[in-house]
């Protein structure tokens, strides 16, 4: 997974920087891809990425623990792709309840999930439930997780593609500055 060698603190810093830069690039909140809500609940921060096409990532942060819930709307793992609408078996099994409980809010649509990973320490390994893909089903993680801009260079690449000419509202130097402010 693209996030394997990235400590949680560095991931959180990158999420904050990406959200701050998205605000500088776009006045309309509904058009932004990245958001970061500090203290969404006491001691809990929530970050998100939405591509505008029905795919999303929600990241719940509590101390050194992080839970990532993703939804690829075209995945055969989607609850909408099942004969009966249901979350893929084992998807949330073993997830830390203190993080998973945040997703139980209607705002996060807990049933809109095609992958879920969590890590409870700053450098531990990522865990996932006991999902069993018998036919090599694609949960969307391999193409959706790289959307998280973990370095200034990744953010610049994303912003040039997404904002095109509006990327000129900021400079690459500004992107590096904001990322360094959140380290």
Order of alpha helices (4+ residues) and beta strands (2+ residues): alpha-beta-beta-beta-beta-alpha-beta-alpha-alpha-alpha
